[in-house]
Amino acid sequence: MFEHFFQCPYCWEEISMLLDPSVSTTYVEDCEICCNPIEISVKFRQGELISFSAENLEQ
């Protein structure tokens, strides 16, 4: 597991998330600052993060 920093698409605060390099997936997690739901998509290849997105669900 490693820590990844990104900007919340709602409140624009920098937040962090622990990512497991053995799992590529899409899921919803609430922002730890403003509590809005963020759609997180992560893709790994051979243990390296190749894609990360944090999207506003209300678009």
CHARMM-style PDB file with segment names, atoms N, HN, CA, C and O in Angstrom:
ATOM      1  N   MET     1       0.851  -1.176   0.000  1.00  0.00      PROA
ATOM      2  CA  MET     1       0.000   0.000   0.000  1.00  0.00      PROA
ATOM      3  C   MET     1       0.897   1.239   0.000  1.00  0.00      PROA
ATOM      4  O   MET     1       1.961   1.271   0.618  1.00  0.00      PROA
ATOM      5  N   PHE     2       0.423   2.247  -0.714  1.00  0.00      PROA
ATOM      6  HN  PHE     2      -0.441   2.221  -1.215  1.00  0.00      PROA
ATOM      7  CA  PHE     2       1.146   3.508  -0.689  1.00  0.00      PROA
ATOM      8  C   PHE     2       0.155   4.661  -0.683  1.00  0.00      PROA
ATOM      9  O   PHE     2      -0.989   4.518  -1.115  1.00  0.00      PROA
ATOM     10  N   GLU     3       0.611   5.807  -0.187  1.00  0.00      PROA
ATOM     11  HN  GLU     3       1.540   5.923   0.164  1.00  0.00      PROA
ATOM     12  CA  GLU     3      -0.245   6.975  -0.054  1.00  0.00      PROA
ATOM     13  C   GLU     3      -0.199   7.793  -1.342  1.00  0.00      PROA
ATOM     14  O   GLU     3       0.874   8.064  -1.881  1.00  0.00      PROA
ATOM     15  N   HSD     4      -1.385   8.184  -1.830  1.00  0.00      PROA
ATOM     16  HN  HSD     4      -2.257   7.964  -1.392  1.00  0.00      PROA
ATOM     17  CA  HSD     4      -1.506   8.986  -3.045  1.00  0.00      PROA
ATOM     18  C   HSD     4      -2.255  10.265  -2.690  1.00  0.00      PROA
ATOM     19  O   HSD     4      -3.324  10.208  -2.082  1.00  0.00      PROA
ATOM     20  N   PHE     5      -1.703  11.421  -3.064  1.00  0.00      PROA
ATOM     21  HN  PHE     5      -0.834  11.468  -3.558  1.00  0.00      PROA
ATOM     22  CA  PHE     5      -2.326  12.714  -2.793  1.00  0.00      PROA
ATOM     23  C   PHE     5      -3.021  13.219  -4.050  1.00  0.00      PROA
ATOM     24  O   PHE     5      -2.503  13.073  -5.157  1.00  0.00      PROA
ATOM     25  N   PHE     6      -4.208  13.820  -3.873  1.00  0.00      PROA
ATOM     26  HN  PHE     6      -4.630  13.939  -2.974  1.00  0.00      PROA
ATOM     27  CA  PHE     6      -4.956  14.382  -4.997  1.00  0.00      PROA
ATOM     28  C   PHE     6      -5.893  15.462  -4.481  1.00  0.00      PROA
ATOM     29  O   PHE     6      -6.046  15.633  -3.271  1.00  0.00      PROA
ATOM     30  N   GLN     7      -6.518  16.190  -5.399  1.00  0.00      PROA
ATOM     31  HN  GLN     7      -6.393  16.051  -6.381  1.00  0.00      PROA
ATOM     32  CA  GLN     7      -7.404  17.283  -5.048  1.00  0.00      PROA
ATOM     33  C   GLN     7      -8.863  16.833  -5.142  1.00  0.00      PROA
ATOM     34  O   GLN     7      -9.273  16.230  -6.134  1.00  0.00      PROA
ATOM     35  N   CYS     8      -9.630  17.127  -4.112  1.00  0.00      PROA
ATOM     36  HN  CYS     8      -9.297  17.616  -3.306  1.00  0.00      PROA
ATOM     37  CA  CYS     8     -11.056  16.791  -4.106  1.00  0.00      PROA
ATOM     38  C   CYS     8     -11.761  17.593  -5.204  1.00  0.00      PROA
ATOM     39  O   CYS     8     -11.551  18.802  -5.311  1.00  0.00      PROA
ATOM     40  N   PRO     9     -12.598  16.935  -6.024  1.00  0.00      PROA
ATOM     41  CA  PRO     9     -13.299  17.654  -7.089  1.00  0.00      PROA
ATOM     42  C   PRO     9     -14.447  18.542  -6.598  1.00  0.00      PROA
ATOM     43  O   PRO     9     -15.071  19.236  -7.400  1.00  0.00      PROA
ATOM     44  N   TYR    10     -14.730  18.529  -5.304  1.00  0.00      PROA
ATOM     45  HN  TYR    10     -14.222  17.965  -4.652  1.00  0.00      PROA
ATOM     46  CA  TYR    10     -15.782  19.371  -4.734  1.00  0.00      PROA
ATOM     47  C   TYR    10     -15.211  20.569  -3.985  1.00  0.00      PROA
ATOM     48  O   TYR    10     -15.528  21.714  -4.307  1.00  0.00      PROA
ATOM     49  N   CYS    11     -14.378  20.310  -2.994  1.00  0.00      PROA
ATOM     50  HN  CYS    11     -14.121  19.380  -2.732  1.00  0.00      PROA
ATOM     51  CA  CYS    11     -13.884  21.386  -2.116  1.00  0.00      PROA
ATOM     52  C   CYS    11     -12.477  21.851  -2.489  1.00  0.00      PROA
ATOM     53  O   CYS    11     -11.983  22.836  -1.940  1.00  0.00      PROA
ATOM     54  N   TRP    12     -11.834  21.150  -3.414  1.00  0.00      PROA
ATOM     55  HN  TRP    12     -12.235  20.350  -3.860  1.00  0.00      PROA
ATOM     56  CA  TRP    12     -10.500  21.481  -3.943  1.00  0.00      PROA
ATOM     57  C   TRP    12      -9.379  21.356  -2.914  1.00  0.00      PROA
ATOM     58  O   TRP    12      -8.255  21.788  -3.171  1.00  0.00      PROA
ATOM     59  N   GLU    13      -9.669  20.776  -1.764  1.00  0.00      PROA
ATOM     60  HN  GLU    13     -10.582  20.425  -1.556  1.00  0.00      PROA
ATOM     61  CA  GLU    13      -8.631  20.536  -0.771  1.00  0.00      PROA
ATOM     62  C   GLU    13      -7.796  19.328  -1.184  1.00  0.00      PROA
ATOM     63  O   GLU    13      -8.302  18.403  -1.819  1.00  0.00      PROA
ATOM     64  N   GLU    14      -6.522  19.343  -0.821  1.00  0.00      PROA
ATOM     65  HN  GLU    14      -6.111  20.094  -0.305  1.00  0.00      PROA
ATOM     66  CA  GLU    14      -5.673  18.178  -1.077  1.00  0.00      PROA
ATOM     67  C   GLU    14      -5.964  17.123  -0.020  1.00  0.00      PROA
ATOM     68  O   GLU    14      -5.927  17.406   1.177  1.00  0.00      PROA
ATOM     69  N   ILE    15      -6.248  15.922  -0.464  1.00  0.00      PROA
ATOM     70  HN  ILE    15      -6.278  15.693  -1.437  1.00  0.00      PROA
ATOM     71  CA  ILE    15      -6.483  14.806   0.436  1.00  0.00      PROA
ATOM     72  C   ILE    15      -5.603  13.644   0.012  1.00  0.00      PROA
ATOM     73  O   ILE    15      -5.023  13.655  -1.073  1.00  0.00      PROA
ATOM     74  N   SER    16      -5.511  12.662   0.858  1.00  0.00      PROA
ATOM     75  HN  SER    16      -5.983  12.653   1.739  1.00  0.00      PROA
ATOM     76  CA  SER    16      -4.688  11.502   0.531  1.00  0.00      PROA
ATOM     77  C   SER    16      -5.503  10.229   0.696  1.00  0.00      PROA
ATOM     78  O   SER    16      -6.508  10.192   1.406  1.00  0.00      PROA
ATOM     79  N   MET    17      -5.041   9.202   0.024  1.00  0.00      PROA
ATOM     80  HN  MET    17      -4.224   9.233  -0.552  1.00  0.00      PROA
ATOM     81  CA  MET    17      -5.716   7.919   0.054  1.00  0.00      PROA
ATOM     82  C   MET    17      -4.660   6.826  -0.025  1.00  0.00      PROA
ATOM     83  O   MET    17      -3.665   6.964  -0.738  1.00  0.00      PROA
ATOM     84  N   LEU    18      -4.879   5.741   0.710  1.00  0.00      PROA
ATOM     85  HN  LEU    18      -5.686   5.629   1.289  1.00  0.00      PROA
ATOM     86  CA  LEU    18      -3.996   4.588   0.597  1.00  0.00      PROA
ATOM     87  C   LEU    18      -4.472   3.710  -0.545  1.00  0.00      PROA
ATOM     88  O   LEU    18      -5.638   3.319  -0.595  1.00  0.00      PROA
ATOM     89  N   LEU    19      -3.567   3.403  -1.462  1.00  0.00      PROA
ATOM     90  HN  LEU    19      -2.619   3.722  -1.422  1.00  0.00      PROA
ATOM     91  CA  LEU    19      -3.893   2.576  -2.624  1.00  0.00      PROA
ATOM     92  C   LEU    19      -3.156   1.254  -2.539  1.00  0.00      PROA
ATOM     93  O   LEU    19      -1.990   1.200  -2.146  1.00  0.00      PROA
ATOM     94  N   ASP    20      -3.843   0.198  -2.909  1.00  0.00      PROA
ATOM     95  HN  ASP    20      -4.790   0.241  -3.229  1.00  0.00      PROA
ATOM     96  CA  ASP    20      -3.275  -1.148  -2.924  1.00  0.00      PROA
ATOM     97  C   ASP    20      -2.856  -1.469  -4.358  1.00  0.00      PROA
ATOM     98  O   ASP    20      -3.718  -1.601  -5.227  1.00  0.00      PROA
ATOM     99  N   PRO    21      -1.553  -1.598  -4.629  1.00  0.00      PROA
ATOM    100  CA  PRO    21      -1.092  -1.852  -5.992  1.00  0.00      PROA
ATOM    101  C   PRO    21      -1.494  -3.206  -6.563  1.00  0.00      PROA
ATOM    102  O   PRO    21      -1.249  -3.466  -7.741  1.00  0.00      PROA
ATOM    103  N   SER    22      -2.102  -4.069  -5.765  1.00  0.00      PROA
ATOM    104  HN  SER    22      -2.301  -3.858  -4.808  1.00  0.00      PROA
ATOM    105  CA  SER    22      -2.551  -5.365  -6.283  1.00  0.00      PROA
ATOM    106  C   SER    22      -3.981  -5.300  -6.832  1.00  0.00      PROA
ATOM    107  O   SER    22      -4.500  -6.295  -7.336  1.00  0.00      PROA
ATOM    108  N   VAL    23      -4.623  -4.108  -6.730  1.00  0.00      PROA
ATOM    109  HN  VAL    23      -4.200  -3.300  -6.320  1.00  0.00      PROA
ATOM    110  CA  VAL    23      -6.026  -3.971  -7.136  1.00  0.00      PROA
ATOM    111  C   VAL    23      -6.204  -2.774  -8.072  1.00  0.00      PROA
ATOM    112  O   VAL    23      -5.870  -1.644  -7.716  1.00  0.00      PROA
ATOM    113  N   SER    24      -6.734  -3.032  -9.270  1.00  0.00      PROA
ATOM    114  HN  SER    24      -7.006  -3.950  -9.559  1.00  0.00      PROA
ATOM    115  CA  SER    24      -7.177  -1.976 -10.183  1.00  0.00      PROA
ATOM    116  C   SER    24      -8.692  -2.000 -10.171  1.00  0.00      PROA
ATOM    117  O   SER    24      -9.300  -3.037 -10.437  1.00  0.00      PROA
ATOM    118  N   THR    25      -9.309  -0.864  -9.863  1.00  0.00      PROA
ATOM    119  HN  THR    25      -8.814  -0.022  -9.646  1.00  0.00      PROA
ATOM    120  CA  THR    25     -10.755  -0.864  -9.672  1.00  0.00      PROA
ATOM    121  C   THR    25     -11.339   0.534  -9.770  1.00  0.00      PROA
ATOM    122  O   THR    25     -10.605   1.516  -9.877  1.00  0.00      PROA
ATOM    123  N   THR    26     -12.667   0.618  -9.732  1.00  0.00      PROA
ATOM    124  HN  THR    26     -13.263  -0.180  -9.645  1.00  0.00      PROA
ATOM    125  CA  THR    26     -13.409   1.872  -9.616  1.00  0.00      PROA
ATOM    126  C   THR    26     -14.363   1.724  -8.439  1.00  0.00      PROA
ATOM    127  O   THR    26     -15.060   0.716  -8.318  1.00  0.00      PROA
ATOM    128  N   TYR    27     -14.392   2.724  -7.580  1.00  0.00      PROA
ATOM    129  HN  TYR    27     -13.826   3.543  -7.679  1.00  0.00      PROA
ATOM    130  CA  TYR    27     -15.266   2.681  -6.413  1.00  0.00      PROA
ATOM    131  C   TYR    27     -15.574   4.098  -5.960  1.00  0.00      PROA
ATOM    132  O   TYR    27     -14.987   5.050  -6.475  1.00  0.00      PROA
ATOM    133  N   VAL    28     -16.479   4.255  -5.014  1.00  0.00      PROA
ATOM    134  HN  VAL    28     -16.956   3.482  -4.597  1.00  0.00      PROA
ATOM    135  CA  VAL    28     -16.865   5.552  -4.471  1.00  0.00      PROA
ATOM    136  C   VAL    28     -16.386   5.645  -3.033  1.00  0.00      PROA
ATOM    137  O   VAL    28     -16.572   4.730  -2.230  1.00  0.00      PROA
ATOM    138  N   GLU    29     -15.762   6.781  -2.732  1.00  0.00      PROA
ATOM    139  HN  GLU    29     -15.611   7.523  -3.385  1.00  0.00      PROA
ATOM    140  CA  GLU    29     -15.311   7.044  -1.363  1.00  0.00      PROA
ATOM    141  C   GLU    29     -15.599   8.503  -1.049  1.00  0.00      PROA
ATOM    142  O   GLU    29     -15.454   9.366  -1.915  1.00  0.00      PROA
ATOM    143  N   ASP    30     -16.009   8.787   0.187  1.00  0.00      PROA
ATOM    144  HN  ASP    30     -16.127   8.086   0.891  1.00  0.00      PROA
ATOM    145  CA  ASP    30     -16.305  10.161   0.587  1.00  0.00      PROA
ATOM    146  C   ASP    30     -15.022  10.937   0.861  1.00  0.00      PROA
ATOM    147  O   ASP    30     -14.041  10.391   1.367  1.00  0.00      PROA
ATOM    148  N   CYS    31     -15.052  12.237   0.511  1.00  0.00      PROA
ATOM    149  HN  CYS    31     -15.849  12.680   0.100  1.00  0.00      PROA
ATOM    150  CA  CYS    31     -13.939  13.129   0.825  1.00  0.00      PROA
ATOM    151  C   CYS    31     -13.816  13.234   2.339  1.00  0.00      PROA
ATOM    152  O   CYS    31     -14.818  13.356   3.043  1.00  0.00      PROA
ATOM    153  N   GLU    32     -12.596  13.184   2.832  1.00  0.00      PROA
ATOM    154  HN  GLU    32     -11.782  13.085   2.260  1.00  0.00      PROA
ATOM    155  CA  GLU    32     -12.383  13.267   4.286  1.00  0.00      PROA
ATOM    156  C   GLU    32     -12.571  14.688   4.814  1.00  0.00      PROA
ATOM    157  O   GLU    32     -12.646  14.882   6.027  1.00  0.00      PROA
ATOM    158  N   ILE    33     -12.649  15.682   3.932  1.00  0.00      PROA
ATOM    159  HN  ILE    33     -12.589  15.524   2.946  1.00  0.00      PROA
ATOM    160  CA  ILE    33     -12.844  17.077   4.343  1.00  0.00      PROA
ATOM    161  C   ILE    33     -14.317  17.482   4.238  1.00  0.00      PROA
ATOM    162  O   ILE    33     -14.920  17.889   5.230  1.00  0.00      PROA
ATOM    163  N   CYS    34     -14.899  17.371   3.032  1.00  0.00      PROA
ATOM    164  HN  CYS    34     -14.408  17.041   2.225  1.00  0.00      PROA
ATOM    165  CA  CYS    34     -16.266  17.863   2.806  1.00  0.00      PROA
ATOM    166  C   CYS    34     -17.328  16.758   2.781  1.00  0.00      PROA
ATOM    167  O   CYS    34     -18.519  17.063   2.722  1.00  0.00      PROA
ATOM    168  N   CYS    35     -16.933  15.502   2.823  1.00  0.00      PROA
ATOM    169  HN  CYS    35     -15.965  15.254   2.870  1.00  0.00      PROA
ATOM    170  CA  CYS    35     -17.815  14.336   2.903  1.00  0.00      PROA
ATOM    171  C   CYS    35     -18.630  14.048   1.638  1.00  0.00      PROA
ATOM    172  O   CYS    35     -19.534  13.214   1.675  1.00  0.00      PROA
ATOM    173  N   ASN    36     -18.331  14.717   0.523  1.00  0.00      PROA
ATOM    174  HN  ASN    36     -17.596  15.395   0.493  1.00  0.00      PROA
ATOM    175  CA  ASN    36     -19.027  14.427  -0.728  1.00  0.00      PROA
ATOM    176  C   ASN    36     -18.454  13.158  -1.358  1.00  0.00      PROA
ATOM    177  O   ASN    36     -17.279  12.846  -1.170  1.00  0.00      PROA
ATOM    178  N   PRO    37     -19.292  12.422  -2.112  1.00  0.00      PROA
ATOM    179  CA  PRO    37     -18.842  11.170  -2.722  1.00  0.00      PROA
ATOM    180  C   PRO    37     -17.972  11.420  -3.960  1.00  0.00      PROA
ATOM    181  O   PRO    37     -18.335  12.206  -4.835  1.00  0.00      PROA
ATOM    182  N   ILE    38     -16.836  10.750  -4.018  1.00  0.00      PROA
ATOM    183  HN  ILE    38     -16.542  10.112  -3.307  1.00  0.00      PROA
ATOM    184  CA  ILE    38     -15.894  10.874  -5.126  1.00  0.00      PROA
ATOM    185  C   ILE    38     -15.764   9.512  -5.790  1.00  0.00      PROA
ATOM    186  O   ILE    38     -15.548   8.503  -5.118  1.00  0.00      PROA
ATOM    187  N   GLU    39     -15.897   9.486  -7.112  1.00  0.00      PROA
ATOM    188  HN  GLU    39     -16.072  10.306  -7.658  1.00  0.00      PROA
ATOM    189  CA  GLU    39     -15.674   8.246  -7.851  1.00  0.00      PROA
ATOM    190  C   GLU    39     -14.172   8.135  -8.128  1.00  0.00      PROA
ATOM    191  O   GLU    39     -13.594   8.953  -8.843  1.00  0.00      PROA
ATOM    192  N   ILE    40     -13.569   7.120  -7.553  1.00  0.00      PROA
ATOM    193  HN  ILE    40     -14.039   6.456  -6.973  1.00  0.00      PROA
ATOM    194  CA  ILE    40     -12.136   6.879  -7.675  1.00  0.00      PROA
ATOM    195  C   ILE    40     -11.907   5.748  -8.668  1.00  0.00      PROA
ATOM    196  O   ILE    40     -12.515   4.684  -8.556  1.00  0.00      PROA
ATOM    197  N   SER    41     -11.037   5.979  -9.630  1.00  0.00      PROA
ATOM    198  HN  SER    41     -10.543   6.844  -9.720  1.00  0.00      PROA
ATOM    199  CA  SER    41     -10.629   4.932 -10.580  1.00  0.00      PROA
ATOM    200  C   SER    41      -9.115   4.816 -10.532  1.00  0.00      PROA
ATOM    201  O   SER    41      -8.398   5.799 -10.716  1.00  0.00      PROA
ATOM    202  N   VAL    42      -8.636   3.599 -10.282  1.00  0.00      PROA
ATOM    203  HN  VAL    42      -9.218   2.800 -10.133  1.00  0.00      PROA
ATOM    204  CA  VAL    42      -7.189   3.369 -10.234  1.00  0.00      PROA
ATOM    205  C   VAL    42      -6.831   2.176 -11.111  1.00  0.00      PROA
ATOM    206  O   VAL    42      -7.554   1.182 -11.172  1.00  0.00      PROA
ATOM    207  N   LYS    43      -5.707   2.305 -11.779  1.00  0.00      PROA
ATOM    208  HN  LYS    43      -5.119   3.112 -11.729  1.00  0.00      PROA
ATOM    209  CA  LYS    43      -5.184   1.200 -12.583  1.00  0.00      PROA
ATOM    210  C   LYS    43      -3.703   1.050 -12.293  1.00  0.00      PROA
ATOM    211  O   LYS    43      -2.943   2.018 -12.274  1.00  0.00      PROA
ATOM    212  N   PHE    44      -3.324  -0.192 -12.069  1.00  0.00      PROA
ATOM    213  HN  PHE    44      -3.942  -0.978 -12.085  1.00  0.00      PROA
ATOM    214  CA  PHE    44      -1.929  -0.529 -11.816  1.00  0.00      PROA
ATOM    215  C   PHE    44      -1.443  -1.514 -12.868  1.00  0.00      PROA
ATOM    216  O   PHE    44      -2.216  -2.325 -13.379  1.00  0.00      PROA
ATOM    217  N   ARG    45      -0.185  -1.440 -13.179  1.00  0.00      PROA
ATOM    218  HN  ARG    45       0.443  -0.781 -12.764  1.00  0.00      PROA
ATOM    219  CA  ARG    45       0.454  -2.434 -14.034  1.00  0.00      PROA
ATOM    220  C   ARG    45       1.786  -2.787 -13.384  1.00  0.00      PROA
ATOM    221  O   ARG    45       2.644  -1.926 -13.186  1.00  0.00      PROA
ATOM    222  N   GLN    46       1.942  -4.046 -13.061  1.00  0.00      PROA
ATOM    223  HN  GLN    46       1.245  -4.745 -13.222  1.00  0.00      PROA
ATOM    224  CA  GLN    46       3.154  -4.563 -12.423  1.00  0.00      PROA
ATOM    225  C   GLN    46       3.524  -3.741 -11.185  1.00  0.00      PROA
ATOM    226  O   GLN    46       4.690  -3.407 -10.975  1.00  0.00      PROA
ATOM    227  N   GLY    47       2.516  -3.423 -10.373  1.00  0.00      PROA
ATOM    228  HN  GLY    47       1.569  -3.694 -10.544  1.00  0.00      PROA
ATOM    229  CA  GLY    47       2.742  -2.713  -9.120  1.00  0.00      PROA
ATOM    230  C   GLY    47       2.937  -1.217  -9.256  1.00  0.00      PROA
ATOM    231  O   GLY    47       3.142  -0.536  -8.251  1.00  0.00      PROA
ATOM    232  N   GLU    48       2.879  -0.679 -10.477  1.00  0.00      PROA
ATOM    233  HN  GLU    48       2.712  -1.232 -11.293  1.00  0.00      PROA
ATOM    234  CA  GLU    48       3.047   0.755 -10.709  1.00  0.00      PROA
ATOM    235  C   GLU    48       1.700   1.381 -11.048  1.00  0.00      PROA
ATOM    236  O   GLU    48       0.932   0.825 -11.833  1.00  0.00      PROA
ATOM    237  N   LEU    49       1.416   2.540 -10.455  1.00  0.00      PROA
ATOM    238  HN  LEU    49       2.041   2.992  -9.817  1.00  0.00      PROA
ATOM    239  CA  LEU    49       0.195   3.268 -10.745  1.00  0.00      PROA
ATOM    240  C   LEU    49       0.295   3.865 -12.149  1.00  0.00      PROA
ATOM    241  O   LEU    49       1.180   4.680 -12.411  1.00  0.00      PROA
ATOM    242  N   ILE    50      -0.604   3.465 -13.053  1.00  0.00      PROA
ATOM    243  HN  ILE    50      -1.322   2.802 -12.839  1.00  0.00      PROA
ATOM    244  CA  ILE    50      -0.563   3.997 -14.416  1.00  0.00      PROA
ATOM    245  C   ILE    50      -1.720   4.955 -14.691  1.00  0.00      PROA
ATOM    246  O   ILE    50      -1.668   5.724 -15.651  1.00  0.00      PROA
ATOM    247  N   SER    51      -2.770   4.918 -13.855  1.00  0.00      PROA
ATOM    248  HN  SER    51      -2.813   4.294 -13.075  1.00  0.00      PROA
ATOM    249  CA  SER    51      -3.907   5.813 -14.050  1.00  0.00      PROA
ATOM    250  C   SER    51      -4.623   6.030 -12.722  1.00  0.00      PROA
ATOM    251  O   SER    51      -4.838   5.088 -11.959  1.00  0.00      PROA
ATOM    252  N   PHE    52      -4.992   7.291 -12.451  1.00  0.00      PROA
ATOM    253  HN  PHE    52      -4.817   8.056 -13.070  1.00  0.00      PROA
ATOM    254  CA  PHE    52      -5.755   7.643 -11.257  1.00  0.00      PROA
ATOM    255  C   PHE    52      -6.683   8.782 -11.632  1.00  0.00      PROA
ATOM    256  O   PHE    52      -6.259   9.767 -12.237  1.00  0.00      PROA
ATOM    257  N   SER    53      -7.965   8.642 -11.267  1.00  0.00      PROA
ATOM    258  HN  SER    53      -8.309   7.841 -10.776  1.00  0.00      PROA
ATOM    259  CA  SER    53      -8.887   9.763 -11.432  1.00  0.00      PROA
ATOM    260  C   SER    53      -9.811   9.852 -10.228  1.00  0.00      PROA
ATOM    261  O   SER    53     -10.182   8.842  -9.630  1.00  0.00      PROA
ATOM    262  N   ALA    54     -10.174  11.081  -9.885  1.00  0.00      PROA
ATOM    263  HN  ALA    54      -9.873  11.902 -10.371  1.00  0.00      PROA
ATOM    264  CA  ALA    54     -11.100  11.359  -8.800  1.00  0.00      PROA
ATOM    265  C   ALA    54     -12.154  12.296  -9.374  1.00  0.00      PROA
ATOM    266  O   ALA    54     -11.880  13.470  -9.622  1.00  0.00      PROA
ATOM    267  N   GLU    55     -13.359  11.774  -9.584  1.00  0.00      PROA
ATOM    268  HN  GLU    55     -13.582  10.821  -9.382  1.00  0.00      PROA
ATOM    269  CA  GLU    55     -14.405  12.511 -10.300  1.00  0.00      PROA
ATOM    270  C   GLU    55     -15.585  12.861  -9.408  1.00  0.00      PROA
ATOM    271  O   GLU    55     -15.953  12.115  -8.500  1.00  0.00      PROA
ATOM    272  N   ASN    56     -16.163  14.013  -9.695  1.00  0.00      PROA
ATOM    273  HN  ASN    56     -15.865  14.619 -10.432  1.00  0.00      PROA
ATOM    274  CA  ASN    56     -17.375  14.491  -9.054  1.00  0.00      PROA
ATOM    275  C   ASN    56     -18.538  13.638  -9.552  1.00  0.00      PROA
ATOM    276  O   ASN    56     -18.725  13.532 -10.764  1.00  0.00      PROA
ATOM    277  N   LEU    57     -19.312  13.037  -8.685  1.00  0.00      PROA
ATOM    278  HN  LEU    57     -19.160  13.122  -7.701  1.00  0.00      PROA
ATOM    279  CA  LEU    57     -20.445  12.213  -9.082  1.00  0.00      PROA
ATOM    280  C   LEU    57     -21.651  13.032  -9.525  1.00  0.00      PROA
ATOM    281  O   LEU    57     -22.578  12.477 -10.115  1.00  0.00      PROA
ATOM    282  N   GLU    58     -21.663  14.323  -9.261  1.00  0.00      PROA
ATOM    283  HN  GLU    58     -20.909  14.773  -8.783  1.00  0.00      PROA
ATOM    284  CA  GLU    58     -22.825  15.167  -9.564  1.00  0.00      PROA
ATOM    285  C   GLU    58     -22.668  15.907 -10.886  1.00  0.00      PROA
ATOM    286  O   GLU    58     -23.394  16.870 -11.129  1.00  0.00      PROA
ATOM    287  N   GLN    59     -21.755  15.493 -11.740  1.00  0.00      PROA
ATOM    288  HN  GLN    59     -21.165  14.710 -11.542  1.00  0.00      PROA
ATOM    289  CA  GLN    59     -21.534  16.201 -13.012  1.00  0.00      PROA
ATOM    290  C   GLN    59     -22.680  16.007 -13.949  1.00  0.00      PROA
ATOM    291  OT1 GLN    59     -22.662  16.530 -15.063  1.00  0.00      PROA
TER     292      GLN     59
END
